[in-house]
Amino acid sequence: MDIFGIAVFCIAAVMLLKLLGSVNPDVRTAAALLAAAVVGAKALGGISSLTSAARELFAQTGLGGEYIAVVFKALGICFITQLTCDCCRDNGENALASQLELAGKAALLLTAMPMFTAAAEVIRSLLIF
């Protein structure tokens, strides 16, 4: 991932968005969403190396492949929630962003429930000898 290139793109996008904001706020919002999608796609382009490293780590610990899926689903929930909350706040919808954060936290907990269950089972097995 080329963070320098992403940073330069973001600075250029912010300057363009400032110009668009004074001309047409609706076009500015659409352009901001497009810029965020481009940055997100660029960031996801480097995820294959992260995925392989995580798979190797999980294989070394002896944990099943379903747990790595949980981790990446949780990461996706966090990214989507943050991006959408930022978009809501940029458009003055703070209450909606707060409710979305709450929904994201609930979705994260539901997604992570298999890991909590597995941890509870390990603790129970350690206590029962």
N, C-alpha and C positions, 0 to 999 in steps of 0.2 A: 504494500500500500504506500502510495506516494503522498505523505501527509503535507509536504510542502506544496505540491500541486493542488491538493484539495483546499488548503488555506488560501492560496492565491485566487482560486476559483470563487471561494466564499467572499473574499474581499471585493472582487469585481462584481459579484452578484449583489452584495449589499449596496455598492455605489449605484448600480443600475436600478435597484429597488427603490432607493431614495429618490431618484429622478422620476420613476414611474408613479410613486406615491402621490406626488403633487399633480400629476396629469390625470391618472385614472386609478383609483384605489382597487377596483375589481381586477384589473389587469395586473396590478402589483401583487395581489393575493395569489393569483394563478401563477405568476412568475416565481413567487417565493416557494410555492409548492413544487414547481418544476425543479427549481434549484436544489431544494431539499431532497427530491427524488434522485437527482443526479449524484449528489454527494453520498446518499445512502447506497445507491447502486455501486459506486466506486468503492465504498467501504466494504460492501459485501463481496466484492471481487477478490479480496484477499482472505476470505473466510475459509477457503479450502485448506490452507496450511494450518489454520487454527483448529479446524475439524480433525485433521489427521493427528495433530499433537494431543488433542483431547481424547481421541480414541486410544492412542498409545498409553496415555496416563490412566484411563479407565481400565485398559487391559492389564496394566501392571498391578493395579489394585485388586483385580479379580471381580470387579463389579460388572454387571450385565450391560449390554448395549442399550437397554431401555432407559438407563439413567442418563446417558449422554443425550438422548432425544429430549428428555425432560429439561436438561440444562439449556439446550439450544432453543427449545420452545419458550422457556422463561426469558432467555435473552431477547428473543423476538418480541415477546410481550412488552418488555421494558423499552426497547427501541421504538416500537409503534406507539406506545402510550406517551413517551416523551415527545416524539415528533408531533403527535396530534395535540398534546397539551400546549406545546409551544405555538403551534398554529392558532389554537383558540385564543391564547393570551395575546398574540400579535394582533388579533382582530378584536380585542377588547372583551372577550367572553371569559372572564376569570372564573365565574361560578361554574360554567360548563367545564372548564379545564380542571377545576377541583373535583368535580364529580367523576370526570374521566380518570383522574388519578386514583380515586377510590375504586372504580371498576377495574383498573389495571392491577391494583394491589390484590383485589379479590381473585382475579384471573390468575395471577402469579401464585397465590396460595393454593388454588385448586390444581394448578399444573404441577406444583411441587409436592402435592400430597403423597404420591408414591415414594418419594425420597424420605419424607417424614415417617411414613409407615415402616420403611426398611430400617431406618435409624431406631425406631421404637422396638422393632423385632431384635435388633442386635443388642440393645440395652437389656431387653427382657432375657435373652439367651445368656448374657453375661451374669445376670443376677440369679438365675436359676441353677447354675452349675450343672 
